[in-house]
Each structure stands twice: as structure tokens, then as C-alpha cells.
Amino acid sequence: MMGLYPDCSGKKEYALVSSVFDKVEIVLNPNFYKEEKFVIETSKRSSNLFFISRIEFNGKNTPYFLKHNQIAGGGILKLYLTDK
């Protein structure tokens, strides 16, 4: 429901889909990760926006997949949603 799902068992890659939440913050354990958190934000201005029109990770356009090391490195994932 966060908008992030494992793509294939054993593969360290996640498929990105629309999130039901406006914002999700995943706090990363400082004993294992350099950054403090990984954040997922959506541009949901209406409850009927379900389709992704654009994805940004740390301010750069990205495809519909993220690797585990990108998430573990922390940052901000922005999902721009539309009704079409």
C-alpha cells in the first residue's frame, strides 16, 4: 500500500505503483544505514488519482523500479499521480 513491492523473489528490485498514502517515512536503522530515512510522497490532490504520470527519486526522473541499495541509501521518492 506504500507503492513499493518486490518485483521478483530473490531479486533486489522493487516495482513502483501508486500509494494510498500522501506520505510515508521509513526510518533507517543508523547501525546499518548511512542515511536517516527513506520517504515516499504522492501528489494526491484528489481521492480518484490512481495512475502514475511521473516518478522522481532525489529530484531526478526514474523508471518504475528501484533497487534495494537506492532505498537503503535513503532519499525522497515522489509519485506524481493522475486520473488517466
PDB file of N, CA, C and O in Angstrom:
ATOM      1  N   MET A   1       0.806  -1.193   0.000  1.00  0.00           N
ATOM      2  CA  MET A   1       0.000   0.000   0.000  1.00  0.00           C
ATOM      3  C   MET A   1       0.855   1.264   0.000  1.00  0.00           C
ATOM      4  O   MET A   1       0.356   2.361  -0.251  1.00  0.00           O
ATOM      5  N   MET A   2       2.153   1.100   0.284  1.00  0.00           N
ATOM      6  CA  MET A   2       3.057   2.252   0.258  1.00  0.00           C
ATOM      7  C   MET A   2       3.418   2.635  -1.178  1.00  0.00           C
ATOM      8  O   MET A   2       3.870   3.752  -1.429  1.00  0.00           O
ATOM      9  N   GLY A   3       3.216   1.702  -2.125  1.00  0.00           N
ATOM     10  CA  GLY A   3       3.577   1.964  -3.509  1.00  0.00           C
ATOM     11  C   GLY A   3       4.895   1.330  -3.902  1.00  0.00           C
ATOM     12  O   GLY A   3       5.524   1.742  -4.877  1.00  0.00           O
ATOM     13  N   LEU A   4       5.313   0.330  -3.145  1.00  0.00           N
ATOM     14  CA  LEU A   4       6.628  -0.272  -3.317  1.00  0.00           C
ATOM     15  C   LEU A   4       6.501  -1.775  -3.076  1.00  0.00           C
ATOM     16  O   LEU A   4       6.170  -2.197  -1.968  1.00  0.00           O
ATOM     17  N   TYR A   5       6.763  -2.587  -4.108  1.00  0.00           N
ATOM     18  CA  TYR A   5       6.604  -4.034  -3.992  1.00  0.00           C
ATOM     19  C   TYR A   5       7.799  -4.768  -4.582  1.00  0.00           C
ATOM     20  O   TYR A   5       8.344  -4.334  -5.597  1.00  0.00           O
ATOM     21  N   PRO A   6       8.225  -5.890  -3.956  1.00  0.00           N
ATOM     22  CA  PRO A   6       9.303  -6.699  -4.544  1.00  0.00           C
ATOM     23  C   PRO A   6       8.864  -7.171  -5.926  1.00  0.00           C
ATOM     24  O   PRO A   6       7.749  -7.667  -6.086  1.00  0.00           O
ATOM     25  N   ASP A   7       9.721  -7.023  -6.909  1.00  0.00           N
ATOM     26  CA  ASP A   7       9.375  -7.392  -8.282  1.00  0.00           C
ATOM     27  C   ASP A   7       9.452  -8.897  -8.491  1.00  0.00           C
ATOM     28  O   ASP A   7       8.589  -9.483  -9.144  1.00  0.00           O
ATOM     29  N   CYS A   8      10.483  -9.517  -7.940  1.00  0.00           N
ATOM     30  CA  CYS A   8      10.708 -10.942  -8.152  1.00  0.00           C
ATOM     31  C   CYS A   8      11.473 -11.485  -6.945  1.00  0.00           C
ATOM     32  O   CYS A   8      12.436 -10.868  -6.491  1.00  0.00           O
ATOM     33  N   SER A   9      11.054 -12.617  -6.435  1.00  0.00           N
ATOM     34  CA  SER A   9      11.746 -13.216  -5.283  1.00  0.00           C
ATOM     35  C   SER A   9      13.226 -13.403  -5.580  1.00  0.00           C
ATOM     36  O   SER A   9      13.596 -13.895  -6.646  1.00  0.00           O
ATOM     37  N   GLY A  10      14.057 -13.016  -4.649  1.00  0.00           N
ATOM     38  CA  GLY A  10      15.494 -13.173  -4.790  1.00  0.00           C
ATOM     39  C   GLY A  10      16.167 -12.057  -5.562  1.00  0.00           C
ATOM     40  O   GLY A  10      17.395 -12.010  -5.626  1.00  0.00           O
ATOM     41  N   LYS A  11      15.401 -11.167  -6.146  1.00  0.00           N
ATOM     42  CA  LYS A  11      15.953 -10.046  -6.900  1.00  0.00           C
ATOM     43  C   LYS A  11      15.798  -8.790  -6.045  1.00  0.00           C
ATOM     44  O   LYS A  11      14.713  -8.525  -5.528  1.00  0.00           O
ATOM     45  N   LYS A  12      16.855  -8.026  -5.896  1.00  0.00           N
ATOM     46  CA  LYS A  12      16.824  -6.841  -5.029  1.00  0.00           C
ATOM     47  C   LYS A  12      16.328  -5.626  -5.803  1.00  0.00           C
ATOM     48  O   LYS A  12      17.036  -4.631  -5.953  1.00  0.00           O
ATOM     49  N   GLU A  13      15.084  -5.732  -6.294  1.00  0.00           N
ATOM     50  CA  GLU A  13      14.484  -4.650  -7.070  1.00  0.00           C
ATOM     51  C   GLU A  13      13.002  -4.569  -6.702  1.00  0.00           C
ATOM     52  O   GLU A  13      12.350  -5.586  -6.468  1.00  0.00           O
ATOM     53  N   TYR A  14      12.486  -3.341  -6.654  1.00  0.00           N
ATOM     54  CA  TYR A  14      11.105  -3.115  -6.258  1.00  0.00           C
ATOM     55  C   TYR A  14      10.350  -2.394  -7.368  1.00  0.00           C
ATOM     56  O   TYR A  14      10.861  -1.447  -7.966  1.00  0.00           O
ATOM     57  N   ALA A  15       9.133  -2.848  -7.635  1.00  0.00           N
ATOM     58  CA  ALA A  15       8.251  -2.185  -8.590  1.00  0.00           C
ATOM     59  C   ALA A  15       7.545  -1.045  -7.867  1.00  0.00           C
ATOM     60  O   ALA A  15       7.186  -1.165  -6.696  1.00  0.00           O
ATOM     61  N   LEU A  16       7.351   0.066  -8.581  1.00  0.00           N
ATOM     62  CA  LEU A  16       6.687   1.231  -8.004  1.00  0.00           C
ATOM     63  C   LEU A  16       5.274   1.340  -8.562  1.00  0.00           C
ATOM     64  O   LEU A  16       5.067   1.298  -9.775  1.00  0.00           O
ATOM     65  N   VAL A  17       4.312   1.478  -7.668  1.00  0.00           N
ATOM     66  CA  VAL A  17       2.906   1.648  -8.028  1.00  0.00           C
ATOM     67  C   VAL A  17       2.356   2.793  -7.184  1.00  0.00           C
ATOM     68  O   VAL A  17       3.034   3.284  -6.281  1.00  0.00           O
ATOM     69  N   SER A  18       1.131   3.216  -7.474  1.00  0.00           N
ATOM     70  CA  SER A  18       0.582   4.346  -6.724  1.00  0.00           C
ATOM     71  C   SER A  18       0.354   3.961  -5.264  1.00  0.00           C
ATOM     72  O   SER A  18      -0.059   2.844  -4.955  1.00  0.00           O
ATOM     73  N   SER A  19       0.626   4.888  -4.401  1.00  0.00           N
ATOM     74  CA  SER A  19       0.495   4.700  -2.962  1.00  0.00           C
ATOM     75  C   SER A  19      -0.869   5.200  -2.499  1.00  0.00           C
ATOM     76  O   SER A  19      -1.401   6.158  -3.060  1.00  0.00           O
ATOM     77  N   VAL A  20      -1.433   4.562  -1.488  1.00  0.00           N
ATOM     78  CA  VAL A  20      -2.689   5.047  -0.928  1.00  0.00           C
ATOM     79  C   VAL A  20      -2.450   6.148   0.102  1.00  0.00           C
ATOM     80  O   VAL A  20      -3.394   6.795   0.555  1.00  0.00           O
ATOM     81  N   PHE A  21      -1.195   6.357   0.468  1.00  0.00           N
ATOM     82  CA  PHE A  21      -0.843   7.366   1.471  1.00  0.00           C
ATOM     83  C   PHE A  21      -0.269   8.611   0.799  1.00  0.00           C
ATOM     84  O   PHE A  21       0.337   8.527  -0.270  1.00  0.00           O
ATOM     85  N   ASP A  22      -0.466   9.761   1.432  1.00  0.00           N
ATOM     86  CA  ASP A  22       0.129  11.007   0.942  1.00  0.00           C
ATOM     87  C   ASP A  22       1.631  11.030   1.212  1.00  0.00           C
ATOM     88  O   ASP A  22       2.411  11.543   0.409  1.00  0.00           O
ATOM     89  N   LYS A  23       2.023  10.469   2.354  1.00  0.00           N
ATOM     90  CA  LYS A  23       3.442  10.475   2.721  1.00  0.00           C
ATOM     91  C   LYS A  23       3.743   9.286   3.638  1.00  0.00           C
ATOM     92  O   LYS A  23       2.986   8.988   4.562  1.00  0.00           O
ATOM     93  N   VAL A  24       4.859   8.620   3.362  1.00  0.00           N
ATOM     94  CA  VAL A  24       5.334   7.509   4.188  1.00  0.00           C
ATOM     95  C   VAL A  24       6.799   7.776   4.501  1.00  0.00           C
ATOM     96  O   VAL A  24       7.584   8.077   3.603  1.00  0.00           O
ATOM     97  N   GLU A  25       7.164   7.668   5.764  1.00  0.00           N
ATOM     98  CA  GLU A  25       8.566   7.818   6.164  1.00  0.00           C
ATOM     99  C   GLU A  25       9.043   6.507   6.774  1.00  0.00           C
ATOM    100  O   GLU A  25       8.470   6.017   7.747  1.00  0.00           O
ATOM    101  N   ILE A  26      10.095   5.947   6.192  1.00  0.00           N
ATOM    102  CA  ILE A  26      10.692   4.723   6.710  1.00  0.00           C
ATOM    103  C   ILE A  26      11.995   5.120   7.383  1.00  0.00           C
ATOM    104  O   ILE A  26      12.934   5.568   6.724  1.00  0.00           O
ATOM    105  N   VAL A  27      12.048   4.955   8.692  1.00  0.00           N
ATOM    106  CA  VAL A  27      13.249   5.308   9.455  1.00  0.00           C
ATOM    107  C   VAL A  27      14.257   4.173   9.293  1.00  0.00           C
ATOM    108  O   VAL A  27      13.951   3.010   9.556  1.00  0.00           O
ATOM    109  N   LEU A  28      15.459   4.531   8.857  1.00  0.00           N
ATOM    110  CA  LEU A  28      16.521   3.552   8.637  1.00  0.00           C
ATOM    111  C   LEU A  28      17.401   3.454   9.874  1.00  0.00           C
ATOM    112  O   LEU A  28      17.804   4.470  10.441  1.00  0.00           O
ATOM    113  N   ASN A  29      17.691   2.251  10.281  1.00  0.00           N
ATOM    114  CA  ASN A  29      18.493   1.995  11.475  1.00  0.00           C
ATOM    115  C   ASN A  29      19.922   2.504  11.255  1.00  0.00           C
ATOM    116  O   ASN A  29      20.600   2.049  10.334  1.00  0.00           O
ATOM    117  N   PRO A  30      20.388   3.445  12.092  1.00  0.00           N
ATOM    118  CA  PRO A  30      21.732   4.021  11.917  1.00  0.00           C
ATOM    119  C   PRO A  30      22.866   3.013  12.112  1.00  0.00           C
ATOM    120  O   PRO A  30      24.004   3.284  11.727  1.00  0.00           O
ATOM    121  N   ASN A  31      22.572   1.864  12.699  1.00  0.00           N
ATOM    122  CA  ASN A  31      23.593   0.825  12.852  1.00  0.00           C
ATOM    123  C   ASN A  31      23.916   0.145  11.518  1.00  0.00           C
ATOM    124  O   ASN A  31      24.961  -0.489  11.372  1.00  0.00           O
ATOM    125  N   PHE A  32      23.010   0.285  10.552  1.00  0.00           N
ATOM    126  CA  PHE A  32      23.184  -0.411   9.280  1.00  0.00           C
ATOM    127  C   PHE A  32      23.158   0.505   8.059  1.00  0.00           C
ATOM    128  O   PHE A  32      23.650   0.123   6.997  1.00  0.00           O
ATOM    129  N   TYR A  33      22.592   1.708   8.190  1.00  0.00           N
ATOM    130  CA  TYR A  33      22.414   2.595   7.040  1.00  0.00           C
ATOM    131  C   TYR A  33      23.032   3.958   7.301  1.00  0.00           C
ATOM    132  O   TYR A  33      23.037   4.438   8.434  1.00  0.00           O
ATOM    133  N   LYS A  34      23.548   4.572   6.261  1.00  0.00           N
ATOM    134  CA  LYS A  34      24.190   5.889   6.386  1.00  0.00           C
ATOM    135  C   LYS A  34      23.166   7.006   6.552  1.00  0.00           C
ATOM    136  O   LYS A  34      23.381   7.942   7.322  1.00  0.00           O
ATOM    137  N   GLU A  35      22.054   6.907   5.829  1.00  0.00           N
ATOM    138  CA  GLU A  35      21.040   7.956   5.877  1.00  0.00           C
ATOM    139  C   GLU A  35      20.000   7.675   6.961  1.00  0.00           C
ATOM    140  O   GLU A  35      19.880   6.554   7.456  1.00  0.00           O
ATOM    141  N   GLU A  36      19.256   8.715   7.315  1.00  0.00           N
ATOM    142  CA  GLU A  36      18.293   8.636   8.406  1.00  0.00           C
ATOM    143  C   GLU A  36      16.964   7.999   7.995  1.00  0.00           C
ATOM    144  O   GLU A  36      16.380   7.229   8.757  1.00  0.00           O
ATOM    145  N   LYS A  37      16.476   8.332   6.757  1.00  0.00           N
ATOM    146  CA  LYS A  37      15.173   7.803   6.357  1.00  0.00           C
ATOM    147  C   LYS A  37      14.991   7.768   4.844  1.00  0.00           C
ATOM    148  O   LYS A  37      15.712   8.420   4.089  1.00  0.00           O
ATOM    149  N   PHE A  38      14.004   6.985   4.434  1.00  0.00           N
ATOM    150  CA  PHE A  38      13.554   6.895   3.054  1.00  0.00           C
ATOM    151  C   PHE A  38      12.098   7.353   3.062  1.00  0.00           C
ATOM    152  O   PHE A  38      11.290   6.835   3.832  1.00  0.00           O
ATOM    153  N   VAL A  39      11.760   8.325   2.207  1.00  0.00           N
ATOM    154  CA  VAL A  39      10.431   8.938   2.211  1.00  0.00           C
ATOM    155  C   VAL A  39       9.748   8.700   0.868  1.00  0.00           C
ATOM    156  O   VAL A  39      10.368   8.827  -0.188  1.00  0.00           O
ATOM    157  N   ILE A  40       8.460   8.352   0.923  1.00  0.00           N
ATOM    158  CA  ILE A  40       7.631   8.223  -0.277  1.00  0.00           C
ATOM    159  C   ILE A  40       6.536   9.275  -0.177  1.00  0.00           C
ATOM    160  O   ILE A  40       5.786   9.296   0.798  1.00  0.00           O
ATOM    161  N   GLU A  41       6.437  10.153  -1.181  1.00  0.00           N
ATOM    162  CA  GLU A  41       5.408  11.197  -1.205  1.00  0.00           C
ATOM    163  C   GLU A  41       4.589  11.060  -2.482  1.00  0.00           C
ATOM    164  O   GLU A  41       5.114  10.693  -3.533  1.00  0.00           O
ATOM    165  N   THR A  42       3.296  11.359  -2.377  1.00  0.00           N
ATOM    166  CA  THR A  42       2.452  11.382  -3.572  1.00  0.00           C
ATOM    167  C   THR A  42       1.868  12.772  -3.768  1.00  0.00           C
ATOM    168  O   THR A  42       1.755  13.554  -2.823  1.00  0.00           O
ATOM    169  N   SER A  43       1.501  13.064  -4.999  1.00  0.00           N
ATOM    170  CA  SER A  43       0.916  14.361  -5.332  1.00  0.00           C
ATOM    171  C   SER A  43      -0.603  14.262  -5.350  1.00  0.00           C
ATOM    172  O   SER A  43      -1.255  14.872  -6.197  1.00  0.00           O
ATOM    173  N   LYS A  44      -1.163  13.508  -4.433  1.00  0.00           N
ATOM    174  CA  LYS A  44      -2.599  13.240  -4.403  1.00  0.00           C
ATOM    175  C   LYS A  44      -3.383  14.471  -3.968  1.00  0.00           C
ATOM    176  O   LYS A  44      -3.394  14.830  -2.791  1.00  0.00           O
ATOM    177  N   ARG A  45      -4.038  15.111  -4.930  1.00  0.00           N
ATOM    178  CA  ARG A  45      -4.879  16.267  -4.622  1.00  0.00           C
ATOM    179  C   ARG A  45      -6.355  15.864  -4.576  1.00  0.00           C
ATOM    180  O   ARG A  45      -7.217  16.644  -4.172  1.00  0.00           O
ATOM    181  N   SER A  46      -6.617  14.641  -4.995  1.00  0.00           N
ATOM    182  CA  SER A  46      -7.979  14.138  -5.069  1.00  0.00           C
ATOM    183  C   SER A  46      -7.946  12.639  -4.797  1.00  0.00           C
ATOM    184  O   SER A  46      -6.932  11.987  -5.043  1.00  0.00           O
ATOM    185  N   SER A  47      -9.038  12.092  -4.296  1.00  0.00           N
ATOM    186  CA  SER A  47      -9.069  10.670  -3.962  1.00  0.00           C
ATOM    187  C   SER A  47      -9.181   9.771  -5.184  1.00  0.00           C
ATOM    188  O   SER A  47      -9.036   8.555  -5.053  1.00  0.00           O
ATOM    189  N   ASN A  48      -9.435  10.329  -6.379  1.00  0.00           N
ATOM    190  CA  ASN A  48      -9.568   9.494  -7.578  1.00  0.00           C
ATOM    191  C   ASN A  48      -8.325   9.521  -8.477  1.00  0.00           C
ATOM    192  O   ASN A  48      -8.421   9.224  -9.667  1.00  0.00           O
ATOM    193  N   LEU A  49      -7.181   9.867  -7.930  1.00  0.00           N
ATOM    194  CA  LEU A  49      -5.930   9.845  -8.690  1.00  0.00           C
ATOM    195  C   LEU A  49      -5.189   8.546  -8.374  1.00  0.00           C
ATOM    196  O   LEU A  49      -4.704   8.351  -7.259  1.00  0.00           O
ATOM    197  N   PHE A  50      -5.109   7.659  -9.373  1.00  0.00           N
ATOM    198  CA  PHE A  50      -4.534   6.343  -9.144  1.00  0.00           C
ATOM    199  C   PHE A  50      -3.352   6.015 -10.037  1.00  0.00           C
ATOM    200  O   PHE A  50      -2.567   5.126  -9.710  1.00  0.00           O
ATOM    201  N   PHE A  51      -3.205   6.710 -11.155  1.00  0.00           N
ATOM    202  CA  PHE A  51      -2.199   6.361 -12.150  1.00  0.00           C
ATOM    203  C   PHE A  51      -0.961   7.248 -12.012  1.00  0.00           C
ATOM    204  O   PHE A  51      -1.072   8.447 -11.755  1.00  0.00           O
ATOM    205  N   ILE A  52       0.205   6.654 -12.184  1.00  0.00           N
ATOM    206  CA  ILE A  52       1.452   7.407 -12.075  1.00  0.00           C
ATOM    207  C   ILE A  52       1.766   8.084 -13.404  1.00  0.00           C
ATOM    208  O   ILE A  52       1.822   7.428 -14.444  1.00  0.00           O
ATOM    209  N   SER A  53       1.967   9.385 -13.365  1.00  0.00           N
ATOM    210  CA  SER A  53       2.353  10.119 -14.581  1.00  0.00           C
ATOM    211  C   SER A  53       3.858  10.360 -14.631  1.00  0.00           C
ATOM    212  O   SER A  53       4.446  10.473 -15.707  1.00  0.00           O
ATOM    213  N   ARG A  54       4.475  10.438 -13.444  1.00  0.00           N
ATOM    214  CA  ARG A  54       5.918  10.687 -13.375  1.00  0.00           C
ATOM    215  C   ARG A  54       6.436  10.249 -12.003  1.00  0.00           C
ATOM    216  O   ARG A  54       5.721  10.303 -11.002  1.00  0.00           O
ATOM    217  N   ILE A  55       7.697   9.814 -11.984  1.00  0.00           N
ATOM    218  CA  ILE A  55       8.331   9.395 -10.736  1.00  0.00           C
ATOM    219  C   ILE A  55       9.673  10.098 -10.620  1.00  0.00           C
ATOM    220  O   ILE A  55      10.446  10.138 -11.578  1.00  0.00           O
ATOM    221  N   GLU A  56       9.945  10.648  -9.451  1.00  0.00           N
ATOM    222  CA  GLU A  56      11.252  11.256  -9.174  1.00  0.00           C
ATOM    223  C   GLU A  56      11.855  10.593  -7.939  1.00  0.00           C
ATOM    224  O   GLU A  56      11.164  10.334  -6.954  1.00  0.00           O
ATOM    225  N   PHE A  57      13.150  10.326  -8.013  1.00  0.00           N
ATOM    226  CA  PHE A  57      13.882   9.856  -6.842  1.00  0.00           C
ATOM    227  C   PHE A  57      15.032  10.814  -6.619  1.00  0.00           C
ATOM    228  O   PHE A  57      15.912  10.951  -7.469  1.00  0.00           O
ATOM    229  N   ASN A  58      15.022  11.476  -5.472  1.00  0.00           N
ATOM    230  CA  ASN A  58      16.023  12.500  -5.132  1.00  0.00           C
ATOM    231  C   ASN A  58      16.132  13.565  -6.219  1.00  0.00           C
ATOM    232  O   ASN A  58      17.227  13.993  -6.582  1.00  0.00           O
ATOM    233  N   GLY A  59      14.960  13.989  -6.738  1.00  0.00           N
ATOM    234  CA  GLY A  59      14.906  15.089  -7.696  1.00  0.00           C
ATOM    235  C   GLY A  59      15.170  14.726  -9.143  1.00  0.00           C
ATOM    236  O   GLY A  59      15.161  15.609 -10.001  1.00  0.00           O
ATOM    237  N   LYS A  60      15.406  13.456  -9.447  1.00  0.00           N
ATOM    238  CA  LYS A  60      15.673  13.036 -10.825  1.00  0.00           C
ATOM    239  C   LYS A  60      14.607  12.047 -11.283  1.00  0.00           C
ATOM    240  O   LYS A  60      14.178  11.188 -10.513  1.00  0.00           O
ATOM    241  N   ASN A  61      14.179  12.171 -12.546  1.00  0.00           N
ATOM    242  CA  ASN A  61      13.214  11.235 -13.099  1.00  0.00           C
ATOM    243  C   ASN A  61      13.764   9.819 -13.021  1.00  0.00           C
ATOM    244  O   ASN A  61      14.952   9.587 -13.248  1.00  0.00           O
ATOM    245  N   THR A  62      12.898   8.887 -12.701  1.00  0.00           N
ATOM    246  CA  THR A  62      13.312   7.495 -12.556  1.00  0.00           C
ATOM    247  C   THR A  62      12.253   6.582 -13.162  1.00  0.00           C
ATOM    248  O   THR A  62      11.090   6.977 -13.246  1.00  0.00           O
ATOM    249  N   PRO A  63      12.619   5.367 -13.588  1.00  0.00           N
ATOM    250  CA  PRO A  63      11.630   4.426 -14.128  1.00  0.00           C
ATOM    251  C   PRO A  63      10.774   3.832 -13.003  1.00  0.00           C
ATOM    252  O   PRO A  63      10.867   4.260 -11.853  1.00  0.00           O
ATOM    253  N   TYR A  64       9.958   2.865 -13.338  1.00  0.00           N
ATOM    254  CA  TYR A  64       9.016   2.268 -12.394  1.00  0.00           C
ATOM    255  C   TYR A  64       9.651   1.220 -11.482  1.00  0.00           C
ATOM    256  O   TYR A  64       8.940   0.383 -10.926  1.00  0.00           O
ATOM    257  N   PHE A  65      10.962   1.249 -11.320  1.00  0.00           N
ATOM    258  CA  PHE A  65      11.657   0.294 -10.466  1.00  0.00           C
ATOM    259  C   PHE A  65      12.745   1.005  -9.665  1.00  0.00           C
ATOM    260  O   PHE A  65      13.352   1.965 -10.140  1.00  0.00           O
ATOM    261  N   LEU A  66      12.984   0.521  -8.441  1.00  0.00           N
ATOM    262  CA  LEU A  66      14.104   0.988  -7.621  1.00  0.00           C
ATOM    263  C   LEU A  66      14.858  -0.220  -7.116  1.00  0.00           C
ATOM    264  O   LEU A  66      14.262  -1.250  -6.800  1.00  0.00           O
ATOM    265  N   LYS A  67      16.155  -0.095  -7.041  1.00  0.00           N
ATOM    266  CA  LYS A  67      16.991  -1.157  -6.490  1.00  0.00           C
ATOM    267  C   LYS A  67      17.050  -1.011  -4.966  1.00  0.00           C
ATOM    268  O   LYS A  67      16.886   0.084  -4.429  1.00  0.00           O
ATOM    269  N   HIS A  68      17.282  -2.113  -4.295  1.00  0.00           N
ATOM    270  CA  HIS A  68      17.322  -2.109  -2.833  1.00  0.00           C
ATOM    271  C   HIS A  68      18.366  -1.121  -2.293  1.00  0.00           C
ATOM    272  O   HIS A  68      18.117  -0.433  -1.303  1.00  0.00           O
ATOM    273  N   ASN A  69      19.532  -1.054  -2.943  1.00  0.00           N
ATOM    274  CA  ASN A  69      20.576  -0.153  -2.436  1.00  0.00           C
ATOM    275  C   ASN A  69      20.168   1.315  -2.556  1.00  0.00           C
ATOM    276  O   ASN A  69      20.664   2.148  -1.796  1.00  0.00           O
ATOM    277  N   GLN A  70      19.273   1.655  -3.494  1.00  0.00           N
ATOM    278  CA  GLN A  70      18.773   3.029  -3.577  1.00  0.00           C
ATOM    279  C   GLN A  70      17.894   3.345  -2.371  1.00  0.00           C
ATOM    280  O   GLN A  70      18.003   4.420  -1.783  1.00  0.00           O
ATOM    281  N   ILE A  71      17.042   2.428  -2.012  1.00  0.00           N
ATOM    282  CA  ILE A  71      16.173   2.619  -0.850  1.00  0.00           C
ATOM    283  C   ILE A  71      17.006   2.661   0.424  1.00  0.00           C
ATOM    284  O   ILE A  71      16.795   3.520   1.281  1.00  0.00           O
ATOM    285  N   ALA A  72      17.954   1.734   0.548  1.00  0.00           N
ATOM    286  CA  ALA A  72      18.821   1.673   1.732  1.00  0.00           C
ATOM    287  C   ALA A  72      19.687   2.917   1.859  1.00  0.00           C
ATOM    288  O   ALA A  72      20.123   3.257   2.958  1.00  0.00           O
ATOM    289  N   GLY A  73      19.944   3.604   0.739  1.00  0.00           N
ATOM    290  CA  GLY A  73      20.729   4.831   0.757  1.00  0.00           C
ATOM    291  C   GLY A  73      19.935   6.047   1.193  1.00  0.00           C
ATOM    292  O   GLY A  73      20.486   7.140   1.324  1.00  0.00           O
ATOM    293  N   GLY A  74      18.617   5.858   1.423  1.00  0.00           N
ATOM    294  CA  GLY A  74      17.767   6.959   1.859  1.00  0.00           C
ATOM    295  C   GLY A  74      17.433   7.902   0.727  1.00  0.00           C
ATOM    296  O   GLY A  74      17.990   7.797  -0.366  1.00  0.00           O
ATOM    297  N   GLY A  75      16.530   8.814   0.986  1.00  0.00           N
ATOM    298  CA  GLY A  75      16.156   9.801  -0.010  1.00  0.00           C
ATOM    299  C   GLY A  75      14.659   9.988  -0.084  1.00  0.00           C
ATOM    300  O   GLY A  75      13.905   9.508   0.763  1.00  0.00           O
ATOM    301  N   ILE A  76      14.241  10.709  -1.133  1.00  0.00           N
ATOM    302  CA  ILE A  76      12.828  11.030  -1.315  1.00  0.00           C
ATOM    303  C   ILE A  76      12.361  10.509  -2.663  1.00  0.00           C
ATOM    304  O   ILE A  76      12.924  10.843  -3.705  1.00  0.00           O
ATOM    305  N   LEU A  77      11.323   9.685  -2.624  1.00  0.00           N
ATOM    306  CA  LEU A  77      10.666   9.164  -3.826  1.00  0.00           C
ATOM    307  C   LEU A  77       9.347   9.909  -3.966  1.00  0.00           C
ATOM    308  O   LEU A  77       8.511   9.865  -3.064  1.00  0.00           O
ATOM    309  N   LYS A  78       9.153  10.601  -5.100  1.00  0.00           N
ATOM    310  CA  LYS A  78       7.914  11.339  -5.343  1.00  0.00           C
ATOM    311  C   LYS A  78       7.146  10.693  -6.488  1.00  0.00           C
ATOM    312  O   LYS A  78       7.674  10.503  -7.584  1.00  0.00           O
ATOM    313  N   LEU A  79       5.883  10.357  -6.208  1.00  0.00           N
ATOM    314  CA  LEU A  79       4.993   9.768  -7.194  1.00  0.00           C
ATOM    315  C   LEU A  79       3.961  10.825  -7.594  1.00  0.00           C
ATOM    316  O   LEU A  79       3.166  11.273  -6.768  1.00  0.00           O
ATOM    317  N   TYR A  80       3.983  11.212  -8.860  1.00  0.00           N
ATOM    318  CA  TYR A  80       3.020  12.193  -9.371  1.00  0.00           C
ATOM    319  C   TYR A  80       1.865  11.430  -9.995  1.00  0.00           C
ATOM    320  O   TYR A  80       2.050  10.706 -10.973  1.00  0.00           O
ATOM    321  N   LEU A  81       0.667  11.591  -9.430  1.00  0.00           N
ATOM    322  CA  LEU A  81      -0.492  10.808  -9.831  1.00  0.00           C
ATOM    323  C   LEU A  81      -1.463  11.599 -10.692  1.00  0.00           C
ATOM    324  O   LEU A  81      -1.561  12.822 -10.595  1.00  0.00           O
ATOM    325  N   THR A  82      -2.178  10.863 -11.538  1.00  0.00           N
ATOM    326  CA  THR A  82      -3.176  11.444 -12.422  1.00  0.00           C
ATOM    327  C   THR A  82      -4.384  10.510 -12.480  1.00  0.00           C
ATOM    328  O   THR A  82      -4.330   9.397 -11.958  1.00  0.00           O
ATOM    329  N   ASP A  83      -5.465  10.952 -13.108  1.00  0.00           N
ATOM    330  CA  ASP A  83      -6.643  10.094 -13.224  1.00  0.00           C
ATOM    331  C   ASP A  83      -6.684   9.329 -14.544  1.00  0.00           C
ATOM    332  O   ASP A  83      -7.645   8.610 -14.816  1.00  0.00           O
ATOM    333  N   LYS A  84      -5.640   9.484 -15.366  1.00  0.00           N
ATOM    334  CA  LYS A  84      -5.611   8.804 -16.682  1.00  0.00           C
ATOM    335  C   LYS A  84      -4.327   8.067 -16.880  1.00  0.00           C
ATOM    336  O   LYS A  84      -4.129   7.442 -17.922  1.00  0.00           O
TER     337      LYS A  84
END
